[in-house]
Amino acid sequence: MNFTLACDIMMDLEGSIRPAMYLAKALAKNGHNVSIISPIMSNNVRQHLGSLGITPLDLKVTLYGKSFGLSLLWFETWGREAFLRLNSRRINRDQLVTINFSHTLVVPSLFWYLQGPTSTALKDMEDELTGVYRSVYRILRPAIDYSDEKLIKDIRKESTFTVANSKFCASLYHKWGIEADDIIYPPIDCNLFQPKASKPSGDYVLTYFGKETKFSTVKAIADRGVKIKAFGSKVPFIPRDTSTHPNIDFLGRISPDELVDSYSNALFTLFTFTHEPFGYVPVESMACGTPTLTYDMQGPSESVIDGYTGWLMKNDDDLINKALCLWEEGYEQCIRSSCVKEASKYDRYIYVKKWLDLLHAT
C-alpha cells in the first residue's frame, strides 16, 4: 500500500516530527511505499529518509529565518501558510495525504494529528517572552489569532478524521467546534530512554530550556541554592540572567546518549512550562528512572502520576517549595522503578500499533 505523511519543517527528526517518523519507519519496514511531505527538509533529513526507503517530498519553500533558530523558522513557515497559503500551493491537490502531522500545510488527508494551536501557545508564552519578541507578538496578536483559527478550520475541512496527542490538546480545538475522534499519545523509544546508572549521582536537577519554559520559576529555584543542569537549543528565548546563573549549568543541545545519561543521573527532572499539549520531557525522564516535578495541568498532568512517578504542583510557589524540599531531603527510591514501568506505556511500538489498528479499521 501507499502511505503519504505530511510534516512541519524537517531540519531534524525530533519534537513534533517524531510521531510521523516512528510510524513512517514501521510502515516502510512492513513493505509499504511511504512518502513524507514537508515545507523544507535539511540535507541530512532527506538522506536519512532515503536510507530508510522513505521518499522525501521536499517542497523547498523559501525561508529567511534560518539563522534565528528552529522556533522562529517554524513560526515563519506557519505564517506563510496562515496568512497566504504559500506552502500548500506547492502540493498537488489530487494527492491525498494519509496522515497530516502538520499545522503548516492545508492538504487533503484521511487523518489530521492535532499537536496544539500556534495562537494558544503564544498566548500562554507571552509573559515569558523577552523584550522585542513580546512587543512584536502584542502588535501581531489579533492577526495571529484570526489567521490561526481560519488555518485550523481549513485543515479540518480537508481531513476526514482527527486524532489528538493528548486529552488536553483535544480540548484546545473544542472552542472552534473541532472534536478529536481519538487520542494517541506521542511516542518515545524505550530502547534508547532507559536507566543508565545503577547508582545515580543525584547531585543536580535536570531541566529543559525552550520557548515553552517558565524561566522565572527555574531562576527562583536556582536562587535558593538548587544546582540545575539545563539542556536545549532555542537560545534566543533564554533570558541572560538565567542562562548565566551560577547555579545553572546550561549544556545547550546535547546528543541522545548524553541526554539519557543526564536524565539517569539527575535527582529529579524539573519541568516548568507555559504551554505544553503533551510534553516529551517528563516521559523521557521517567523512562530513564527519574521522577519529574511539574505542574498539575495540561499535557504533563496526563503522564505524570503524583507521588508515584513524580509530583504535580498547583502553582509556582508550591513547585518552588517542593523543589527545595526534594533537593534537601530526597525521596523514596522505589519511585524510580515506578517511573520506568509507567513510561513503558508510551513506547514507540505501542504508539505504532495504535496507528496501524486505526488505519486498518478505516
KOLDRENKE-525745 format. One record per residue (C-alpha): x, y, z. Coordinates in pm, whole numbers, always signed. Each point is the difference from the previous one (the first is absolute). Layout:
<rs>
X | Y | Z .
...
</rs>
This chain:
<rs>
+0 | +0 | +0 .
+98 | +364 | -43 .
+16 | +233 | +300 .
+75 | +371 | -10 .
+67 | +196 | +317 .
+22 | +380 | +25 .
+227 | +171 | +254 .
+111 | +345 | +108 .
+355 | +113 | -77 .
+247 | -288 | +26 .
+336 | +145 | +95 .
+38 | -289 | +244 .
-212 | -300 | +101 .
-103 | +92 | +353 .
-292 | +179 | +168 .
-317 | +15 | -208 .
+173 | -203 | -275 .
+55 | -305 | +220 .
-358 | -139 | -20 .
+7 | +4 | -380 .
+349 | -150 | -20 .
-67 | -297 | +225 .
-313 | -88 | -196 .
+170 | +53 | -336 .
+287 | -230 | +99 .
-241 | -273 | +107 .
-203 | +26 | -320 .
+311 | -10 | -218 .
+137 | -296 | +196 .
-326 | -185 | -66 .
+50 | +40 | -375 .
-231 | +296 | -70 .
+87 | +289 | -231 .
+42 | +301 | +229 .
+48 | +367 | -87 .
+39 | +304 | +226 .
-92 | +353 | -110 .
+153 | +300 | +177 .
+30 | +372 | -77 .
+375 | -35 | +33 .
+248 | -274 | +93 .
+366 | +11 | +89 .
+242 | -202 | -212 .
+61 | -235 | +292 .
-372 | -69 | +37 .
-46 | -68 | -372 .
+294 | -241 | +3 .
-124 | -174 | +312 .
-348 | -46 | -142 .
+148 | -145 | -318 .
+210 | -246 | +200 .
-321 | -128 | +163 .
-177 | -49 | -332 .
-223 | +303 | +60 .
-50 | +243 | -287 .
+68 | +362 | +104 .
-231 | +257 | -161 .
+172 | +328 | +79 .
-213 | +299 | -103 .
+312 | +219 | +30 .
-180 | +312 | +119 .
+212 | +313 | +28 .
+64 | +92 | +365 .
+197 | +293 | +135 .
+29 | -84 | +371 .
+250 | -286 | -19 .
+254 | +186 | +211 .
-246 | +74 | +283 .
-62 | -354 | +125 .
-258 | -269 | -63 .
-281 | +166 | +197 .
+1 | +317 | -211 .
+53 | -204 | -316 .
-311 | -204 | +85 .
-195 | +318 | +72 .
+98 | +143 | -338 .
-121 | -319 | -167 .
-327 | +18 | +193 .
-44 | +366 | -101 .
+47 | -80 | -369 .
-288 | -246 | +20 .
-224 | +182 | +249 .
+1 | +331 | -187 .
+58 | -95 | -365 .
-18 | -383 | -38 .
+340 | +14 | -165 .
+112 | -346 | +117 .
-299 | -203 | -115 .
-2 | +168 | -343 .
+300 | -216 | -82 .
-193 | -324 | +59 .
-190 | -188 | -268 .
-361 | +32 | +119 .
-86 | -342 | -146 .
+237 | -167 | +244 .
-170 | -130 | +314 .
+214 | +3 | +313 .
-58 | -295 | +231 .
+86 | +190 | +318 .
+66 | +373 | +25 .
+232 | +49 | +299 .
+43 | +365 | -96 .
-146 | +335 | +100 .
+172 | +170 | -292 .
-164 | -182 | -294 .
-365 | +11 | -108 .
-24 | -325 | -191 .
-269 | -268 | -56 .
+59 | -279 | +252 .
-161 | -304 | +154 .
+121 | +92 | +351 .
+123 | +323 | +157 .
+219 | -45 | +309 .
-64 | +292 | +236 .
+311 | +118 | +185 .
-114 | +342 | +125 .
-111 | +336 | -147 .
+267 | +265 | -57 .
-214 | +288 | +127 .
-73 | -171 | +333 .
+366 | -83 | +54 .
+104 | +362 | -58 .
-262 | +131 | +244 .
+129 | -231 | +272 .
+361 | +90 | -75 .
-50 | +378 | -11 .
+114 | +85 | +355 .
+325 | -193 | -44 .
+91 | +152 | -338 .
+290 | +242 | +18 .
+6 | +363 | -116 .
-49 | +33 | -373 .
-172 | -339 | -40 .
-272 | +100 | +245 .
-50 | +340 | -163 .
-27 | -146 | -349 .
-240 | -268 | +118 .
-233 | +253 | +166 .
-18 | +200 | -321 .
-68 | -306 | -215 .
-224 | -189 | +243 .
-340 | +91 | -158 .
+121 | -104 | -344 .
+160 | -318 | +138 .
-317 | -102 | +185 .
-223 | +61 | -301 .
+230 | -172 | -251 .
+67 | -300 | +225 .
-371 | -66 | +51 .
-63 | +16 | -375 .
+302 | -223 | -71 .
-115 | -259 | +253 .
-355 | -6 | -136 .
+130 | -33 | -357 .
+225 | -295 | +90 .
-291 | -164 | +181 .
-223 | +38 | -308 .
+263 | -183 | -202 .
+27 | -289 | +251 .
-239 | -292 | +42 .
+99 | -83 | +360 .
+197 | +170 | +278 .
+225 | -154 | +264 .
+143 | +205 | +289 .
+329 | -56 | +181 .
-163 | +38 | +346 .
-335 | +65 | +164 .
+111 | +353 | +80 .
+101 | +59 | -362 .
-340 | -122 | -115 .
-165 | +255 | +231 .
+190 | +286 | -167 .
-177 | -62 | -331 .
-342 | -41 | +158 .
-48 | +379 | +14 .
+1 | +2 | -381 .
-251 | -284 | -20 .
+265 | -258 | -87 .
-36 | -331 | +185 .
+275 | -262 | +5 .
-109 | -343 | -119 .
+275 | -168 | +201 .
+299 | +62 | +229 .
+344 | -146 | -77 .
+281 | +120 | +225 .
+337 | +77 | -168 .
+269 | -269 | +24 .
+340 | -43 | +160 .
+255 | -271 | -74 .
+37 | -202 | +320 .
+300 | -179 | -151 .
+175 | +337 | +3 .
-156 | +164 | +305 .
+78 | -236 | +287 .
+196 | +25 | +328 .
+375 | +24 | -63 .
+118 | +28 | +361 .
-43 | -265 | +271 .
+84 | +267 | +258 .
-102 | +341 | -136 .
+220 | +285 | +117 .
-302 | +209 | +98 .
+218 | +308 | +42 .
-202 | +217 | -239 .
-349 | +60 | -130 .
-56 | -22 | -375 .
-225 | +238 | -194 .
-80 | +95 | -357 .
+45 | +346 | -151 .
-225 | +82 | -294 .
-261 | +242 | -120 .
-260 | -154 | +236 .
+216 | +23 | +314 .
-107 | +209 | +297 .
+349 | +141 | +56 .
-100 | +219 | +294 .
-89 | -309 | +205 .
+322 | -181 | -90 .
+199 | +306 | +108 .
-193 | +24 | +328 .
+93 | -361 | +80 .
+364 | +58 | -89 .
-1 | +312 | +219 .
-79 | -225 | +296 .
+314 | -208 | -50 .
-120 | -288 | -217 .
+263 | -110 | -253 .
-159 | -27 | -343 .
+118 | -135 | -335 .
-200 | +115 | -302 .
-7 | -129 | -356 .
-159 | +151 | -310 .
+86 | +182 | -320 .
-243 | +292 | -23 .
+253 | +255 | +129 .
-175 | +325 | -113 .
-283 | -65 | +247 .
+218 | -46 | +308 .
+41 | +306 | +228 .
+366 | +74 | +60 .
-35 | +14 | +379 .
-127 | -359 | -16 .
+245 | -154 | -247 .
+297 | +156 | +187 .
-129 | -67 | +353 .
+276 | -146 | +226 .
-223 | -289 | +104 .
-110 | -80 | -357 .
+226 | -193 | -236 .
-143 | +51 | -348 .
+112 | -296 | -214 .
-155 | +117 | -325 .
-105 | -262 | -250 .
+130 | -343 | +98 .
+7 | -339 | -172 .
-264 | -267 | +76 .
+253 | -205 | +198 .
+101 | +305 | +203 .
-365 | +80 | +63 .
-71 | -353 | +127 .
+303 | +22 | +230 .
-112 | +341 | +126 .
-351 | -127 | +74 .
+130 | -315 | +169 .
+233 | +179 | +241 .
-228 | +290 | +98 .
-162 | +9 | +342 .
-319 | +94 | -179 .
-106 | +179 | -316 .
-151 | +346 | +33 .
-251 | +83 | -271 .
-136 | +353 | +21 .
-202 | +103 | -303 .
-239 | +263 | -123 .
-166 | -218 | -263 .
+30 | -374 | -61 .
-262 | -207 | -188 .
+188 | -325 | +82 .
+360 | +37 | +119 .
+276 | -246 | -91 .
+229 | +103 | +287 .
-196 | -161 | +288 .
-48 | -327 | -189 .
+365 | -19 | -114 .
+112 | +71 | +356 .
-228 | -269 | +143 .
+129 | -253 | -254 .
+350 | +69 | +136 .
-123 | -64 | +355 .
-11 | +363 | +110 .
-319 | +160 | +138 .
-125 | +337 | -122 .
-112 | +305 | +193 .
-247 | +202 | -205 .
-342 | +167 | -2 .
-335 | -170 | +46 .
-133 | +121 | -333 .
+3 | -47 | -375 .
+177 | -297 | -162 .
+248 | -88 | +277 .
-286 | -56 | +246 .
-104 | -294 | -220 .
+340 | -175 | +4 .
+134 | +78 | +349 .
-174 | -177 | +290 .
+29 | +208 | +316 .
+199 | -180 | +271 .
+63 | -301 | -224 .
+209 | +121 | -296 .
+50 | +360 | +108 .
-177 | +292 | +158 .
-272 | +228 | -138 .
-21 | +350 | +147 .
-287 | +250 | -25 .
+207 | +318 | -31 .
+351 | +147 | -13 .
+38 | +47 | +375 .
-91 | -362 | +71 .
+235 | -121 | -272 .
+291 | +212 | +128 .
-52 | -120 | +358 .
-26 | -364 | -112 .
+319 | +29 | -204 .
+188 | +129 | +304 .
-146 | -276 | +219 .
+101 | -273 | -246 .
+346 | +152 | -38 .
+58 | +1 | +377 .
-184 | -315 | +107 .
-19 | -226 | -307 .
-276 | -259 | -49 .
-70 | -374 | +17 .
+208 | -175 | -265 .
-280 | -242 | -91 .
-147 | +284 | -207 .
+273 | -53 | -260 .
-121 | -350 | -90 .
-357 | +132 | -16 .
+117 | +258 | -253 .
+144 | -261 | -234 .
-313 | -213 | +22 .
-235 | +289 | -76 .
+214 | +140 | -285 .
-18 | -333 | -184 .
-363 | +86 | -85 .
+133 | +268 | -237 .
+244 | -225 | -185 .
+18 | +45 | -377 .
-125 | -353 | -69 .
-323 | +62 | +190 .
-41 | +330 | -187 .
+56 | -162 | -341 .
-242 | -284 | +79 .
-275 | +250 | +84 .
+48 | +175 | -332 .
+13 | -324 | -197 .
-320 | -119 | +166 .
-166 | +332 | -79 .
+114 | -6 | -363 .
-116 | -358 | -38 .
-343 | +87 | +144 .
-51 | +279 | -255 .
</rs>
